[in-house]
């Protein structure tokens, strides 16, 4: 017999504040700062210092940012950086992280494609470079099965995305457009109500009935499923080869120019972390969950962690063709004028590392620096 939704609410009420919660805001005003060695580990900056005393890394406390979660917790970045210290800051969504990068509050960020595109376009190609991929997949449309049975039932319903202009927001607006429905991209009003909802409040809004579902990255999607929601669509099914970039690594151009040795060290840490994650998925999953527990005070339960982890592919490849497509989605949705993305990628340092390991280089889809 199906469990009544009211029962699910009572049983899982304590899950509302899972690892999507950020720490208290720091003085920078953009995100939440963590100590070195996320997850209770103590990682010391020892050895020769590189050209910067500190590198400030931003990311989202989502499993789609597993490279950052695991790499910081396990010390892979710090190992490559020697005496240059890592500082980490978390954000709810990519646009806030771009603000921090532009303000000089962080140097390097793990971030989705849409904020990367917007940040590059708005700075007229002067603000950032994409220097690596990090993850593919891990995004689902999850809905209340009592209110929504089919994709056509979304019309007239309230569906959450994390923030105006973030990667999931753009993907959902594009999907709505493909259906032939109309939604004002700024207000979210139209044939479907697109509700911009902070990840940390979306589960509570769903439980209260204020939302009918969400187009969400992991682990938010699986958290909602644990509370009775149903996966109606996996975004990977919309893409060729079932691959699309969900997380890139970006760097401020100023930091890249002034500290190329530090950037290369971070990339070496990322490549090493990704290799370890893919070779040791169960250990890596546990490490990521420990990092999330540190950031929120609670680990993800298995019924959320396991399906969320399985839906994400960790990769060094930025899947540049899919970023180009997502730029087109932003334009079509009215969030962005046709951007000139030439030079958004600088994959030279990453390909140098991959060549040294005897691995194939990754491509920039014609959007690399000249």
DRENLO-654817 format. One record per residue (C-alpha): residue in three letters; residue number from 1; x, y, z. Coordinates in nm, 2 decimals, decimal comma, padded with zeros to 4 digits, always signed. Example, Ala and Ser with C-alpha at 12.3 -4.5 7.8 and 13.67 -1.06 7.14 Angstrom:
BEGIN
['ALA'; 1; [+01,23; -00,45; +00,78]]
['SER'; 2; [+01,37; -00,11; +00,71]]
END
This chain:
BEGIN
['UNK'; 1; [+00,00; +00,00; +00,00]]
['UNK'; 2; [+00,14; +00,34; -00,09]]
['UNK'; 3; [+00,26; +00,55; +00,21]]
['UNK'; 4; [+00,04; +00,86; +00,25]]
['UNK'; 5; [+00,22; +01,18; +00,18]]
['UNK'; 6; [+00,13; +01,31; +00,52]]
['UNK'; 7; [+00,32; +01,02; +00,68]]
['UNK'; 8; [+00,61; +01,08; +00,45]]
['UNK'; 9; [+00,62; +01,44; +00,57]]
['UNK'; 10; [+00,62; +01,34; +00,94]]
['UNK'; 11; [+00,89; +01,07; +00,89]]
['UNK'; 12; [+01,12; +01,27; +00,68]]
['UNK'; 13; [+01,06; +01,61; +00,83]]
['UNK'; 14; [+01,41; +01,60; +00,98]]
['UNK'; 15; [+01,56; +01,57; +00,64]]
['UNK'; 16; [+01,47; +01,92; +00,54]]
['UNK'; 17; [+01,81; +02,06; +00,64]]
['UNK'; 18; [+02,04; +01,82; +00,45]]
['UNK'; 19; [+02,37; +01,91; +00,29]]
['UNK'; 20; [+02,23; +02,17; +00,06]]
['UNK'; 21; [+02,24; +02,41; +00,36]]
['UNK'; 22; [+02,53; +02,65; +00,36]]
['UNK'; 23; [+02,72; +02,77; +00,66]]
['UNK'; 24; [+02,66; +03,12; +00,81]]
['UNK'; 25; [+02,75; +03,39; +00,56]]
['UNK'; 26; [+03,10; +03,52; +00,59]]
['UNK'; 27; [+03,22; +03,88; +00,57]]
['UNK'; 28; [+03,26; +03,86; +00,20]]
['UNK'; 29; [+02,89; +03,84; +00,16]]
['UNK'; 30; [+02,89; +03,60; -00,12]]
['UNK'; 31; [+02,91; +03,25; +00,02]]
['UNK'; 32; [+03,00; +03,03; +00,32]]
['UNK'; 33; [+03,36; +02,97; +00,41]]
['UNK'; 34; [+03,50; +02,63; +00,53]]
['UNK'; 35; [+03,82; +02,54; +00,69]]
['UNK'; 36; [+04,09; +02,36; +00,51]]
['UNK'; 37; [+04,02; +01,98; +00,50]]
['UNK'; 38; [+03,64; +01,97; +00,47]]
['UNK'; 39; [+03,49; +01,68; +00,65]]
['UNK'; 40; [+03,69; +01,68; +00,96]]
['UNK'; 41; [+04,03; +01,61; +00,80]]
['UNK'; 42; [+04,33; +01,83; +00,88]]
['UNK'; 43; [+04,52; +01,91; +00,56]]
['UNK'; 44; [+04,83; +02,13; +00,62]]
['UNK'; 45; [+04,99; +02,35; +00,37]]
['UNK'; 46; [+05,35; +02,22; +00,38]]
['UNK'; 47; [+05,64; +02,23; +00,15]]
['UNK'; 48; [+05,74; +02,49; -00,11]]
['UNK'; 49; [+05,50; +02,78; -00,15]]
['UNK'; 50; [+05,39; +02,86; -00,51]]
['UNK'; 51; [+05,35; +03,21; -00,64]]
['UNK'; 52; [+05,04; +03,28; -00,42]]
['UNK'; 53; [+05,01; +03,24; -00,05]]
['UNK'; 54; [+04,65; +03,12; -00,08]]
['UNK'; 55; [+04,41; +03,00; -00,35]]
['UNK'; 56; [+04,04; +03,06; -00,28]]
['UNK'; 57; [+03,82; +02,79; -00,44]]
['UNK'; 58; [+03,44; +02,82; -00,47]]
['UNK'; 59; [+03,19; +02,54; -00,52]]
['UNK'; 60; [+02,83; +02,43; -00,45]]
['UNK'; 61; [+02,76; +02,17; -00,17]]
['UNK'; 62; [+02,60; +01,94; -00,43]]
['UNK'; 63; [+02,71; +01,60; -00,55]]
['UNK'; 64; [+02,75; +01,74; -00,90]]
['UNK'; 65; [+03,05; +01,92; -00,74]]
['UNK'; 66; [+03,20; +01,60; -00,61]]
['UNK'; 67; [+03,55; +01,68; -00,74]]
['UNK'; 68; [+03,56; +01,98; -00,51]]
['UNK'; 69; [+03,40; +01,80; -00,22]]
['UNK'; 70; [+03,64; +01,50; -00,24]]
['UNK'; 71; [+03,95; +01,68; -00,36]]
['UNK'; 72; [+03,94; +01,93; -00,08]]
['UNK'; 73; [+03,85; +01,67; +00,19]]
['UNK'; 74; [+04,11; +01,42; +00,08]]
['UNK'; 75; [+04,38; +01,68; +00,04]]
['UNK'; 76; [+04,44; +01,62; -00,33]]
['UNK'; 77; [+04,45; +01,99; -00,41]]
['UNK'; 78; [+04,66; +02,08; -00,11]]
['UNK'; 79; [+04,91; +01,80; -00,20]]
['UNK'; 80; [+04,98; +01,96; -00,53]]
['UNK'; 81; [+04,98; +02,32; -00,39]]
['UNK'; 82; [+05,25; +02,25; -00,13]]
['UNK'; 83; [+05,29; +02,55; +00,09]]
['UNK'; 84; [+05,01; +02,75; -00,09]]
['UNK'; 85; [+04,70; +02,72; +00,13]]
['UNK'; 86; [+04,35; +02,63; +00,01]]
['UNK'; 87; [+04,05; +02,83; +00,13]]
['UNK'; 88; [+03,71; +02,70; +00,02]]
['UNK'; 89; [+03,37; +02,88; +00,00]]
['UNK'; 90; [+03,03; +02,73; -00,08]]
['UNK'; 91; [+02,74; +02,89; -00,27]]
['UNK'; 92; [+02,37; +02,80; -00,33]]
['UNK'; 93; [+02,39; +02,86; -00,71]]
['UNK'; 94; [+02,62; +02,96; -00,98]]
['UNK'; 95; [+02,53; +03,33; -01,04]]
['UNK'; 96; [+02,63; +03,41; -00,68]]
['UNK'; 97; [+02,96; +03,24; -00,73]]
['UNK'; 98; [+03,02; +03,44; -01,05]]
['UNK'; 99; [+02,96; +03,76; -00,84]]
['UNK'; 100; [+03,22; +03,64; -00,60]]
['UNK'; 101; [+03,47; +03,56; -00,88]]
['UNK'; 102; [+03,41; +03,91; -01,03]]
['UNK'; 103; [+03,45; +04,07; -00,70]]
['UNK'; 104; [+03,78; +03,90; -00,63]]
['UNK'; 105; [+03,64; +03,70; -00,34]]
['UNK'; 106; [+03,74; +03,37; -00,50]]
['UNK'; 107; [+04,00; +03,28; -00,76]]
['UNK'; 108; [+03,88; +02,94; -00,89]]
['UNK'; 109; [+03,53; +02,80; -00,90]]
['UNK'; 110; [+03,34; +02,48; -00,97]]
['UNK'; 111; [+03,03; +02,60; -01,15]]
['UNK'; 112; [+02,76; +02,51; -01,41]]
['UNK'; 113; [+02,78; +02,61; -01,77]]
['UNK'; 114; [+02,50; +02,88; -01,78]]
['UNK'; 115; [+02,66; +03,10; -01,51]]
['UNK'; 116; [+03,00; +03,05; -01,69]]
['UNK'; 117; [+02,84; +03,16; -02,02]]
['UNK'; 118; [+02,67; +03,46; -01,86]]
['UNK'; 119; [+02,97; +03,57; -01,66]]
['UNK'; 120; [+03,19; +03,55; -01,97]]
['UNK'; 121; [+02,94; +03,74; -02,19]]
['UNK'; 122; [+02,87; +04,01; -01,94]]
['UNK'; 123; [+03,24; +04,08; -01,88]]
['UNK'; 124; [+03,29; +04,09; -02,26]]
['UNK'; 125; [+03,53; +03,80; -02,24]]
['UNK'; 126; [+03,74; +03,96; -01,97]]
['UNK'; 127; [+03,63; +03,79; -01,65]]
['UNK'; 128; [+03,69; +03,42; -01,66]]
['UNK'; 129; [+03,82; +03,11; -01,84]]
['UNK'; 130; [+03,69; +02,76; -01,83]]
['UNK'; 131; [+04,00; +02,54; -01,77]]
['UNK'; 132; [+03,84; +02,19; -01,72]]
['UNK'; 133; [+03,53; +01,99; -01,69]]
['UNK'; 134; [+03,43; +01,82; -01,37]]
['UNK'; 135; [+03,09; +01,64; -01,40]]
['UNK'; 136; [+02,81; +01,54; -01,64]]
['UNK'; 137; [+02,45; +01,45; -01,56]]
['UNK'; 138; [+02,29; +01,45; -01,22]]
['UNK'; 139; [+01,98; +01,66; -01,30]]
['UNK'; 140; [+01,62; +01,54; -01,29]]
['UNK'; 141; [+01,27; +01,67; -01,31]]
['UNK'; 142; [+01,09; +01,54; -01,01]]
['UNK'; 143; [+00,72; +01,59; -00,94]]
['UNK'; 144; [+00,44; +01,52; -00,70]]
['UNK'; 145; [+00,29; +01,20; -00,86]]
['UNK'; 146; [-00,06; +01,28; -00,72]]
['UNK'; 147; [-00,07; +01,61; -00,92]]
['UNK'; 148; [+00,14; +01,53; -01,22]]
['UNK'; 149; [+00,12; +01,20; -01,41]]
['UNK'; 150; [+00,27; +01,30; -01,75]]
['UNK'; 151; [+00,49; +01,57; -01,89]]
['UNK'; 152; [+00,19; +01,75; -02,03]]
['UNK'; 153; [+00,05; +01,78; -01,68]]
['UNK'; 154; [+00,32; +02,03; -01,59]]
['UNK'; 155; [+00,11; +02,30; -01,75]]
['UNK'; 156; [-00,03; +02,53; -01,48]]
['UNK'; 157; [+00,20; +02,37; -01,21]]
['UNK'; 158; [+00,47; +02,53; -00,99]]
['UNK'; 159; [+00,81; +02,39; -01,05]]
['UNK'; 160; [+01,13; +02,51; -00,87]]
['UNK'; 161; [+01,47; +02,59; -01,01]]
['UNK'; 162; [+01,76; +02,70; -00,78]]
['UNK'; 163; [+01,81; +03,06; -00,91]]
['UNK'; 164; [+01,72; +03,28; -01,21]]
['UNK'; 165; [+01,98; +03,21; -01,48]]
['UNK'; 166; [+02,14; +02,91; -01,32]]
['UNK'; 167; [+02,20; +02,60; -01,53]]
['UNK'; 168; [+01,89; +02,41; -01,42]]
['UNK'; 169; [+01,68; +02,73; -01,47]]
['UNK'; 170; [+01,80; +02,77; -01,83]]
['UNK'; 171; [+01,75; +02,40; -01,90]]
['UNK'; 172; [+01,39; +02,40; -01,77]]
['UNK'; 173; [+01,31; +02,72; -01,96]]
['UNK'; 174; [+01,45; +02,56; -02,28]]
['UNK'; 175; [+01,24; +02,25; -02,22]]
['UNK'; 176; [+00,93; +02,46; -02,17]]
['UNK'; 177; [+01,00; +02,64; -02,50]]
['UNK'; 178; [+01,05; +02,31; -02,68]]
['UNK'; 179; [+00,70; +02,21; -02,56]]
['UNK'; 180; [+00,56; +02,52; -02,73]]
['UNK'; 181; [+00,46; +02,68; -02,40]]
['UNK'; 182; [+00,53; +03,04; -02,30]]
['UNK'; 183; [+00,69; +03,16; -01,98]]
['UNK'; 184; [+00,84; +03,50; -01,90]]
['UNK'; 185; [+01,20; +03,42; -01,83]]
['UNK'; 186; [+01,24; +03,70; -01,57]]
['UNK'; 187; [+00,93; +03,66; -01,37]]
['UNK'; 188; [+00,88; +03,28; -01,42]]
['UNK'; 189; [+00,51; +03,34; -01,49]]
['UNK'; 190; [+00,33; +03,17; -01,78]]
['UNK'; 191; [+00,20; +02,83; -01,89]]
['UNK'; 192; [+00,42; +02,68; -01,61]]
['UNK'; 193; [+00,52; +02,88; -01,30]]
['UNK'; 194; [+00,89; +02,86; -01,27]]
['UNK'; 195; [+00,97; +02,93; -00,90]]
['UNK'; 196; [+01,32; +03,03; -00,82]]
['UNK'; 197; [+01,38; +02,85; -00,49]]
['UNK'; 198; [+01,70; +02,82; -00,28]]
['UNK'; 199; [+01,80; +02,46; -00,26]]
['UNK'; 200; [+01,79; +02,47; +00,11]]
['UNK'; 201; [+01,42; +02,57; +00,12]]
['UNK'; 202; [+01,29; +02,37; -00,18]]
['UNK'; 203; [+01,23; +02,04; +00,02]]
['UNK'; 204; [+01,02; +02,23; +00,28]]
['UNK'; 205; [+00,82; +02,41; +00,01]]
['UNK'; 206; [+00,75; +02,08; -00,16]]
['UNK'; 207; [+00,64; +01,91; +00,17]]
['UNK'; 208; [+00,40; +02,20; +00,24]]
['UNK'; 209; [+00,25; +02,18; -00,11]]
['UNK'; 210; [+00,38; +02,51; -00,23]]
['UNK'; 211; [+00,57; +02,34; -00,51]]
['UNK'; 212; [+00,46; +02,07; -00,74]]
['UNK'; 213; [+00,81; +01,96; -00,83]]
['UNK'; 214; [+01,16; +02,08; -00,92]]
['UNK'; 215; [+01,41; +02,07; -01,20]]
['UNK'; 216; [+01,70; +02,00; -00,97]]
['UNK'; 217; [+02,06; +01,88; -00,94]]
['UNK'; 218; [+02,16; +01,61; -00,71]]
['UNK'; 219; [+02,12; +01,55; -00,43]]
['UNK'; 220; [+01,81; +01,77; -00,42]]
['UNK'; 221; [+01,63; +01,56; -00,68]]
['UNK'; 222; [+01,68; +01,24; -00,48]]
['UNK'; 223; [+01,59; +01,41; -00,16]]
['UNK'; 224; [+01,25; +01,50; -00,30]]
['UNK'; 225; [+01,21; +01,15; -00,43]]
['UNK'; 226; [+01,27; +01,02; -00,08]]
['UNK'; 227; [+00,98; +01,24; +00,03]]
['UNK'; 228; [+00,74; +01,09; -00,22]]
['UNK'; 229; [+00,82; +01,27; -00,54]]
['UNK'; 230; [+00,87; +01,08; -00,87]]
['UNK'; 231; [+01,14; +01,12; -01,14]]
['UNK'; 232; [+00,95; +01,23; -01,45]]
['UNK'; 233; [+01,25; +01,31; -01,67]]
['UNK'; 234; [+01,62; +01,26; -01,64]]
['UNK'; 235; [+01,80; +01,55; -01,83]]
['UNK'; 236; [+02,06; +01,31; -01,97]]
['UNK'; 237; [+01,78; +01,17; -02,19]]
['UNK'; 238; [+01,77; +01,50; -02,37]]
['UNK'; 239; [+02,13; +01,50; -02,48]]
['UNK'; 240; [+02,33; +01,31; -02,75]]
['UNK'; 241; [+02,53; +01,03; -02,60]]
['UNK'; 242; [+02,35; +01,10; -02,27]]
['UNK'; 243; [+02,62; +01,34; -02,17]]
['UNK'; 244; [+02,61; +01,71; -02,09]]
['UNK'; 245; [+02,83; +01,94; -01,88]]
['UNK'; 246; [+02,69; +02,02; -01,54]]
['UNK'; 247; [+03,01; +02,13; -01,37]]
['UNK'; 248; [+03,31; +02,32; -01,51]]
['UNK'; 249; [+03,62; +02,46; -01,34]]
['UNK'; 250; [+03,66; +02,83; -01,40]]
['UNK'; 251; [+03,94; +03,07; -01,30]]
['UNK'; 252; [+03,95; +03,45; -01,31]]
['UNK'; 253; [+04,17; +03,57; -01,59]]
['UNK'; 254; [+04,36; +03,79; -01,36]]
['UNK'; 255; [+04,45; +03,50; -01,13]]
['UNK'; 256; [+04,54; +03,28; -01,43]]
['UNK'; 257; [+04,78; +03,54; -01,56]]
['UNK'; 258; [+04,94; +03,62; -01,23]]
['UNK'; 259; [+04,95; +03,26; -01,09]]
['UNK'; 260; [+04,97; +03,00; -01,37]]
['UNK'; 261; [+05,16; +02,76; -01,14]]
['UNK'; 262; [+04,88; +02,77; -00,88]]
['UNK'; 263; [+04,62; +02,71; -01,15]]
['UNK'; 264; [+04,82; +02,41; -01,29]]
['UNK'; 265; [+04,85; +02,27; -00,94]]
['UNK'; 266; [+04,48; +02,29; -00,88]]
['UNK'; 267; [+04,42; +02,12; -01,21]]
['UNK'; 268; [+04,66; +01,84; -01,12]]
['UNK'; 269; [+04,46; +01,80; -00,80]]
['UNK'; 270; [+04,14; +01,78; -00,99]]
['UNK'; 271; [+04,27; +01,52; -01,24]]
['UNK'; 272; [+04,40; +01,31; -00,96]]
['UNK'; 273; [+04,07; +01,34; -00,77]]
['UNK'; 274; [+03,86; +01,24; -01,07]]
['UNK'; 275; [+04,09; +00,95; -01,14]]
['UNK'; 276; [+04,05; +00,83; -00,77]]
['UNK'; 277; [+03,67; +00,89; -00,77]]
['UNK'; 278; [+03,62; +00,68; -01,09]]
['UNK'; 279; [+03,85; +00,40; -00,96]]
['UNK'; 280; [+03,70; +00,40; -00,61]]
['UNK'; 281; [+03,34; +00,50; -00,64]]
['UNK'; 282; [+03,22; +00,36; -00,31]]
['UNK'; 283; [+03,50; +00,52; -00,11]]
['UNK'; 284; [+03,46; +00,84; -00,30]]
['UNK'; 285; [+03,08; +00,85; -00,24]]
['UNK'; 286; [+03,15; +00,81; +00,13]]
['UNK'; 287; [+03,41; +01,09; +00,12]]
['UNK'; 288; [+03,17; +01,32; -00,06]]
['UNK'; 289; [+02,90; +01,25; +00,20]]
['UNK'; 290; [+03,14; +01,32; +00,49]]
['UNK'; 291; [+03,22; +01,66; +00,32]]
['UNK'; 292; [+02,84; +01,73; +00,29]]
['UNK'; 293; [+02,80; +01,63; +00,66]]
['UNK'; 294; [+03,06; +01,88; +00,76]]
['UNK'; 295; [+02,90; +02,15; +00,56]]
['UNK'; 296; [+02,55; +02,09; +00,69]]
['UNK'; 297; [+02,57; +01,90; +01,01]]
['UNK'; 298; [+02,40; +01,59; +00,86]]
['UNK'; 299; [+02,50; +01,32; +00,61]]
['UNK'; 300; [+02,28; +01,22; +00,33]]
['UNK'; 301; [+02,09; +00,89; +00,41]]
['UNK'; 302; [+02,15; +00,60; +00,17]]
['UNK'; 303; [+01,81; +00,63; +00,00]]
['UNK'; 304; [+01,92; +00,98; -00,12]]
['UNK'; 305; [+02,29; +00,93; -00,16]]
['UNK'; 306; [+02,29; +00,61; -00,36]]
['UNK'; 307; [+02,06; +00,71; -00,65]]
['UNK'; 308; [+02,21; +01,06; -00,66]]
['UNK'; 309; [+02,57; +00,94; -00,69]]
['UNK'; 310; [+02,48; +00,68; -00,96]]
['UNK'; 311; [+02,33; +00,95; -01,18]]
['UNK'; 312; [+02,66; +01,16; -01,20]]
['UNK'; 313; [+02,96; +01,10; -01,42]]
['UNK'; 314; [+03,29; +01,25; -01,31]]
['UNK'; 315; [+03,50; +01,37; -01,60]]
['UNK'; 316; [+03,79; +01,60; -01,69]]
['UNK'; 317; [+03,63; +01,66; -02,03]]
['UNK'; 318; [+03,44; +02,00; -02,04]]
['UNK'; 319; [+03,21; +01,86; -02,31]]
['UNK'; 320; [+03,24; +02,19; -02,49]]
['UNK'; 321; [+02,99; +02,11; -02,76]]
['UNK'; 322; [+02,71; +02,09; -02,49]]
['UNK'; 323; [+02,81; +02,42; -02,34]]
['UNK'; 324; [+02,77; +02,58; -02,69]]
['UNK'; 325; [+02,43; +02,43; -02,70]]
['UNK'; 326; [+02,34; +02,56; -02,36]]
['UNK'; 327; [+02,44; +02,91; -02,47]]
['UNK'; 328; [+02,18; +02,88; -02,74]]
['UNK'; 329; [+01,93; +02,78; -02,48]]
['UNK'; 330; [+02,00; +03,09; -02,28]]
['UNK'; 331; [+01,95; +03,31; -02,59]]
['UNK'; 332; [+01,63; +03,13; -02,69]]
['UNK'; 333; [+01,49; +03,18; -02,33]]
['UNK'; 334; [+01,55; +03,55; -02,34]]
['UNK'; 335; [+01,81; +03,55; -02,06]]
['UNK'; 336; [+02,10; +03,64; -02,28]]
['UNK'; 337; [+02,17; +03,81; -02,61]]
['UNK'; 338; [+02,38; +03,61; -02,86]]
['UNK'; 339; [+02,72; +03,59; -02,69]]
['UNK'; 340; [+03,06; +03,58; -02,84]]
['UNK'; 341; [+03,22; +03,28; -02,66]]
['UNK'; 342; [+03,54; +03,28; -02,85]]
['UNK'; 343; [+03,82; +03,24; -02,58]]
['UNK'; 344; [+03,60; +03,11; -02,30]]
['UNK'; 345; [+03,81; +02,80; -02,28]]
['UNK'; 346; [+04,18; +02,77; -02,20]]
['UNK'; 347; [+04,24; +02,40; -02,19]]
['UNK'; 348; [+04,62; +02,42; -02,25]]
['UNK'; 349; [+04,72; +02,35; -01,89]]
['UNK'; 350; [+04,47; +02,06; -01,86]]
['UNK'; 351; [+04,58; +01,90; -02,18]]
['UNK'; 352; [+04,95; +01,94; -02,07]]
['UNK'; 353; [+04,86; +01,73; -01,76]]
['UNK'; 354; [+04,66; +01,47; -01,96]]
['UNK'; 355; [+04,94; +01,43; -02,22]]
['UNK'; 356; [+05,19; +01,37; -01,94]]
['UNK'; 357; [+04,97; +01,09; -01,82]]
['UNK'; 358; [+04,94; +00,94; -02,17]]
['UNK'; 359; [+04,58; +01,03; -02,20]]
['UNK'; 360; [+04,39; +01,19; -02,49]]
['UNK'; 361; [+04,35; +01,57; -02,49]]
['UNK'; 362; [+04,00; +01,73; -02,46]]
['UNK'; 363; [+03,85; +01,97; -02,71]]
['UNK'; 364; [+03,72; +02,32; -02,68]]
['UNK'; 365; [+03,47; +02,31; -02,97]]
['UNK'; 366; [+03,64; +02,60; -03,14]]
['UNK'; 367; [+03,59; +02,83; -02,84]]
['UNK'; 368; [+03,95; +02,83; -02,71]]
['UNK'; 369; [+04,19; +03,11; -02,66]]
['UNK'; 370; [+04,39; +03,20; -02,97]]
END
